[in-house]
Amino acid sequence: MAQILVTGGLGFIGSHTVVELIAAGHEPIIVDNLSNSTISVLDGIAAISGKRPAFEQVDLKEKSQVQDLFKKYSSIKGIIHFAAFKAVGESVGKPLEYYENNLGSLVYILQEMRDHHLDNLIFSSSCTVYGEADELPITESSPVKVAISPYGNTKQVGEELIQAASEAHDFNVISLRYFNPIGAHPSAQIGESPLGVPLNLVPFVTQTAAGVREQLSVFGDDYETRDGTNERDYIHVVDVAKAHVVALGRLLNRKNEDAYEVYNLGTGKGSTVLEVIQSFERVSASKLNYKIVERRRGDVTAAYADTTKANEVLGWFAEKSLDDAIADAWRWEKKIRNID
């Protein structure tokens, strides 16, 4: 079908999207600097799909490398841009690195799109652009708040950059605002495998259960939620990946009604941290070692999506449950730790 450039394509969401792109008949070109992924993910993608996609190790912060990349691949029909630093907490301590990496690389990609007359872009955005929402569930028309973390601000500014570039250069863009992707491919060939200490809840849960981490810290139990812990919309990564293929098809087939469109990706239901722990204990038939600690700076109380727009316009629906996602994440963790 079409040759698609996938930046951050060996990352968690990127690798699952590459699998779905291949299944849909596309030819993905993976770009990754391996800052939070490993080359072995290519083997997992090949094992699932029966095809080993092209891979380019490129640092998108380096303009000359981005220019060389677009010269080499002159037949691409679209770009899915995942490559970014993505941890809320880490961004508070490393704001300059987050702005340089997340915005600098985006500017260089948009410049190459302009110079090579490319016009189809899927942008990996985030529900963090909504901040602490006034009303739940969150719709695409909910106000974009002043960001409470540098990471969230890079996604806000990234959307603003893309929208301005779209108006100036006739790009067709879809920004997908994810809520909380979790899980792994059901085959256990690829999954979430952060380098170093996990910055997201579910891999910390599974690593704690596997004995890699001594204990899980639950950051606060005094939030205004049903059990006092943070509430998030946890969505299976395969569902998220499939949404990218649907959105890409909308652009390639010129079905988009606006040059710049935004869609929430979630399940439409919130789950608290304690409910995630309970889900893990349910699917694994084991107890998890965790403790309640002080709140973490930058965390919002609750965020879950209204997915009506994605359901009705894209025809996309989240199909997998929280237990499905946790079970797949645990299967993946056991595989990489050689646990029976």
C-alpha positions as CSV (number, residue, x, y, z in Angstrom):
1,M,0.0,0.0,0.0
2,A,2.1,2.9,1.3
3,Q,5.6,3.5,2.6
4,I,5.2,5.1,6.1
5,L,7.9,6.7,8.2
6,V,7.5,5.7,11.9
7,T,9.6,7.8,14.3
8,G,10.2,6.1,17.6
9,G,9.1,2.9,15.9
10,L,10.9,0.6,18.3
11,G,9.2,2.2,21.3
12,F,6.2,0.8,23.2
13,I,3.4,2.3,21.1
14,G,5.5,2.6,18.0
15,S,6.4,-1.1,17.7
16,H,2.8,-2.2,18.1
17,T,1.7,0.3,15.5
18,V,4.4,-1.0,13.1
19,V,2.9,-4.5,13.5
20,E,-0.6,-3.2,12.7
21,L,0.7,-1.2,9.7
22,I,2.3,-4.4,8.3
23,A,-0.9,-6.3,8.9
24,A,-2.8,-3.6,6.9
25,G,-0.4,-3.9,4.0
26,H,1.7,-0.9,4.5
27,E,5.5,-0.7,4.4
28,P,6.8,1.0,7.6
29,I,10.3,2.5,7.8
30,I,11.3,2.6,11.5
31,V,13.4,5.5,12.8
32,D,14.7,5.3,16.4
33,N,17.7,6.5,18.3
34,L,17.4,3.6,20.9
35,S,17.3,6.0,23.8
36,N,14.5,4.1,25.4
37,S,14.3,1.0,23.3
38,T,16.5,-1.8,22.0
39,I,17.2,-3.2,18.6
40,S,15.9,-6.6,19.7
41,V,12.3,-5.2,19.3
42,L,12.9,-5.6,15.5
43,D,13.0,-9.4,16.1
44,G,9.7,-9.3,17.9
45,I,8.1,-7.3,15.1
46,A,9.4,-9.8,12.6
47,A,8.3,-12.8,14.6
48,I,4.7,-11.5,14.8
49,S,4.4,-10.1,11.2
50,G,6.7,-12.4,9.2
51,K,8.4,-9.3,7.9
52,R,11.4,-7.3,9.1
53,P,10.9,-3.6,8.4
54,A,13.6,-1.3,7.4
55,F,15.3,0.4,10.4
56,E,17.3,3.6,10.6
57,Q,19.1,4.6,13.8
58,V,18.7,8.4,13.7
59,D,18.8,11.1,16.3
60,L,16.0,13.4,15.3
61,K,17.6,16.3,17.3
62,E,20.3,16.4,14.7
63,K,19.0,18.4,11.8
64,S,21.6,16.9,9.3
65,Q,20.5,13.4,10.2
66,V,16.9,14.3,9.6
67,Q,17.7,15.8,6.2
68,D,19.7,12.7,5.2
69,L,16.8,10.5,6.3
70,F,14.3,12.3,4.1
71,K,16.7,12.3,1.1
72,K,17.1,8.5,1.4
73,Y,13.3,7.8,1.7
74,S,11.8,9.8,-1.1
75,S,8.7,7.6,-1.6
76,I,7.1,7.9,1.8
77,K,3.4,8.8,1.8
78,G,3.0,9.5,5.5
79,I,4.7,10.0,8.8
80,I,3.6,8.7,12.2
81,H,5.6,10.7,14.8
82,F,6.0,9.0,18.2
83,A,9.6,9.9,19.0
84,A,9.6,11.9,22.2
85,F,10.6,11.8,25.9
86,K,7.4,10.9,27.7
87,A,7.5,10.9,31.5
88,V,5.7,13.5,33.4
89,G,7.8,13.2,36.6
90,E,11.1,13.1,34.8
91,S,10.2,16.1,32.7
92,V,9.9,18.2,35.9
93,G,13.6,17.5,36.7
94,K,14.8,17.7,33.1
95,P,12.8,20.4,31.4
96,L,15.6,21.5,29.0
97,E,16.1,18.0,27.7
98,Y,12.4,17.6,27.1
99,Y,12.0,20.8,25.2
100,E,15.1,20.2,23.1
101,N,14.1,16.6,22.2
102,N,10.4,16.8,21.8
103,L,10.1,20.2,20.0
104,G,13.4,20.4,18.1
105,S,12.9,17.1,16.4
106,L,9.3,18.0,15.5
107,V,10.4,21.3,13.9
108,Y,13.0,19.4,11.8
109,I,10.4,16.9,10.6
110,L,7.9,19.6,9.7
111,Q,10.6,21.4,7.7
112,E,11.4,18.2,5.8
113,M,7.7,17.7,5.1
114,R,7.6,21.2,3.6
115,D,10.7,20.8,1.6
116,H,9.8,17.4,0.2
117,H,6.1,18.2,-0.4
118,L,4.8,15.6,2.1
119,D,1.4,16.3,3.6
120,N,0.2,13.3,5.8
121,L,1.2,13.3,9.5
122,I,-0.1,11.5,12.5
123,F,1.1,13.1,15.7
124,S,1.4,11.2,19.0
125,S,-0.2,13.6,21.5
126,S,-1.4,13.1,25.0
127,C,-4.3,13.7,27.4
128,T,-1.8,15.7,29.4
129,V,-2.7,18.7,27.2
130,Y,-6.0,18.9,29.2
131,G,-4.3,19.3,32.5
132,E,-6.6,19.0,35.5
133,A,-9.9,18.9,33.6
134,D,-12.9,20.9,34.8
135,E,-15.3,18.2,33.8
136,L,-15.1,14.4,33.2
137,P,-15.1,12.7,30.8
138,I,-12.8,14.8,28.7
139,T,-13.9,15.6,25.2
140,E,-11.8,17.1,22.3
141,S,-13.4,20.4,23.0
142,S,-12.4,20.5,26.6
143,P,-10.1,23.4,27.3
144,V,-6.3,22.9,26.9
145,K,-5.0,24.1,30.3
146,V,-1.7,25.6,31.3
147,A,0.5,22.5,31.5
148,I,1.5,21.3,34.9
149,S,4.6,19.6,33.6
150,P,7.2,20.3,30.9
151,Y,6.2,17.1,29.2
152,G,2.6,18.2,28.9
153,N,3.7,21.5,27.6
154,T,5.8,20.0,24.9
155,K,2.7,18.2,23.7
156,Q,0.6,21.4,23.8
157,V,3.3,23.4,21.9
158,G,3.8,20.5,19.5
159,E,0.2,20.6,18.6
160,E,0.4,24.4,18.1
161,L,3.5,24.0,15.9
162,I,1.8,21.4,13.8
163,Q,-1.4,23.4,13.4
164,A,0.5,26.5,12.3
165,A,2.6,24.5,9.9
166,S,-0.5,22.8,8.6
167,E,-2.2,26.1,7.8
168,A,1.0,27.5,6.2
169,H,2.0,24.5,4.1
170,D,-1.2,22.6,3.5
171,F,-0.4,19.6,5.6
172,N,-3.1,17.0,6.6
173,V,-2.6,16.2,10.2
174,I,-4.3,14.1,12.9
175,S,-3.3,14.5,16.5
176,L,-4.2,11.5,18.6
177,R,-4.5,12.3,22.3
178,Y,-3.8,9.1,24.1
179,F,-4.9,8.5,27.7
180,N,-2.8,5.7,29.3
181,P,-1.6,2.9,26.9
182,I,-0.7,-0.3,28.7
183,G,-0.3,-4.0,28.0
184,A,1.7,-5.8,25.4
185,H,1.1,-7.8,22.2
186,P,-0.9,-11.0,23.1
187,S,2.0,-13.0,21.5
188,A,4.4,-11.7,24.1
189,Q,6.8,-10.9,21.3
190,I,6.8,-7.2,22.1
191,G,5.7,-5.1,25.0
192,E,6.6,-2.2,27.3
193,S,10.3,-2.6,28.3
194,P,11.6,0.7,29.6
195,L,15.3,1.1,30.1
196,G,16.1,1.7,33.8
197,V,13.5,2.3,36.4
198,P,10.0,2.4,34.9
199,L,8.2,5.7,34.9
200,N,4.8,4.3,34.2
201,L,2.5,2.3,36.6
202,V,2.0,-1.0,34.8
203,P,5.6,-1.9,34.1
204,F,6.4,-1.0,37.7
205,V,3.6,-3.3,38.8
206,T,4.9,-6.2,36.7
207,Q,8.5,-5.7,37.6
208,T,7.6,-5.6,41.3
209,A,5.7,-8.9,40.9
210,A,8.7,-10.4,39.0
211,G,11.1,-9.4,41.8
212,V,13.0,-6.8,39.8
213,R,11.6,-4.0,42.1
214,E,11.3,-4.5,45.8
215,Q,8.0,-2.6,46.2
216,L,5.6,-0.4,44.3
217,S,4.9,3.1,45.6
218,V,1.4,4.4,45.2
219,F,1.7,8.2,45.1
220,G,-1.1,9.4,47.4
221,D,-4.3,8.0,48.7
222,D,-6.1,11.3,49.5
223,Y,-7.3,12.4,46.1
224,E,-10.9,13.0,45.5
225,T,-11.6,9.6,43.8
226,R,-13.5,6.6,44.9
227,D,-10.5,5.1,46.8
228,G,-8.3,8.1,47.1
229,T,-5.7,7.1,44.4
230,N,-5.2,8.7,41.0
231,E,-7.7,7.7,38.3
232,R,-6.7,7.2,34.7
233,D,-8.1,5.8,31.4
234,Y,-6.0,2.7,30.8
235,I,-6.2,1.5,27.2
236,H,-4.6,-1.6,25.6
237,V,-1.7,-0.6,23.4
238,V,-3.0,-2.8,20.5
239,D,-6.2,-0.8,20.5
240,V,-4.1,2.4,20.3
241,A,-2.0,1.0,17.5
242,K,-5.0,0.1,15.5
243,A,-6.3,3.6,15.8
244,H,-3.2,4.9,14.1
245,V,-3.8,2.7,11.1
246,V,-7.4,3.9,10.9
247,A,-6.3,7.6,11.2
248,L,-3.6,7.1,8.5
249,G,-6.2,5.6,6.1
250,R,-8.4,8.6,6.7
251,L,-5.5,10.9,5.5
252,L,-4.3,8.7,2.7
253,N,-7.8,8.4,1.3
254,R,-8.5,12.2,1.8
255,K,-11.4,11.5,4.0
256,N,-10.4,14.1,6.6
257,E,-12.9,17.0,6.8
258,D,-10.3,19.4,8.2
259,A,-6.6,19.9,7.6
260,Y,-6.0,19.5,11.3
261,E,-8.0,17.0,13.3
262,V,-7.8,15.8,16.9
263,Y,-9.2,12.6,18.5
264,N,-9.1,11.2,22.0
265,L,-8.0,7.6,22.4
266,G,-9.2,5.9,25.5
267,T,-11.7,3.4,26.8
268,G,-14.1,6.1,28.2
269,K,-13.7,4.6,31.7
270,G,-11.3,5.5,34.5
271,S,-9.5,3.0,36.7
272,T,-7.7,4.0,39.9
273,V,-4.2,2.9,40.9
274,L,-5.6,0.5,43.4
275,E,-8.0,-0.9,40.8
276,V,-5.0,-1.6,38.5
277,I,-3.3,-3.4,41.4
278,Q,-6.5,-5.4,42.0
279,S,-6.7,-6.3,38.3
280,F,-3.1,-7.6,38.4
281,E,-3.8,-9.6,41.5
282,R,-6.8,-11.0,39.8
283,V,-5.2,-12.1,36.6
284,S,-2.0,-13.3,38.2
285,A,-3.5,-14.9,41.2
286,S,-0.8,-13.4,43.4
287,K,-0.4,-10.5,45.8
288,L,1.5,-7.4,45.0
289,N,3.9,-5.7,47.4
290,Y,3.0,-2.0,47.5
291,K,2.9,0.9,49.9
292,I,1.2,4.3,50.0
293,V,3.6,7.3,49.8
294,E,3.3,11.0,49.4
295,R,1.8,12.6,46.3
296,R,4.0,13.1,43.3
297,R,4.4,16.5,41.8
298,G,2.8,17.0,38.4
299,D,0.1,14.3,38.8
300,V,-3.6,15.2,38.1
301,T,-6.4,13.7,40.2
302,A,-8.4,12.0,37.4
303,A,-8.5,11.9,33.6
304,Y,-10.6,9.7,31.4
305,A,-11.8,10.2,27.8
306,D,-15.0,10.8,26.0
307,T,-14.3,8.7,22.9
308,T,-17.5,9.6,21.0
309,K,-15.7,11.5,18.2
310,A,-13.2,8.7,17.5
311,N,-16.0,6.1,17.6
312,E,-18.3,8.0,15.3
313,V,-15.9,9.8,12.9
314,L,-13.0,7.3,12.7
315,G,-15.2,4.2,13.3
316,W,-12.6,3.1,15.9
317,F,-13.5,1.5,19.3
318,A,-11.3,0.2,22.1
319,E,-12.0,-3.5,22.3
320,K,-9.8,-4.8,25.1
321,S,-10.5,-4.7,28.8
322,L,-8.2,-3.6,31.7
323,D,-7.8,-7.3,32.7
324,D,-6.9,-8.1,29.1
325,A,-4.2,-5.5,29.1
326,I,-2.8,-6.4,32.5
327,A,-2.8,-10.1,31.6
328,D,-0.8,-9.4,28.4
329,A,1.6,-7.1,30.3
330,W,2.2,-9.8,32.8
331,R,2.7,-12.5,30.1
332,W,5.3,-10.2,28.5
333,E,7.1,-9.6,31.8
334,K,7.3,-13.3,32.6
335,K,8.7,-14.0,29.1
336,I,11.5,-11.4,29.4
337,R,12.4,-12.5,32.9
338,N,12.2,-16.2,32.1
339,I,9.5,-16.8,34.7
340,D,7.3,-19.9,34.2
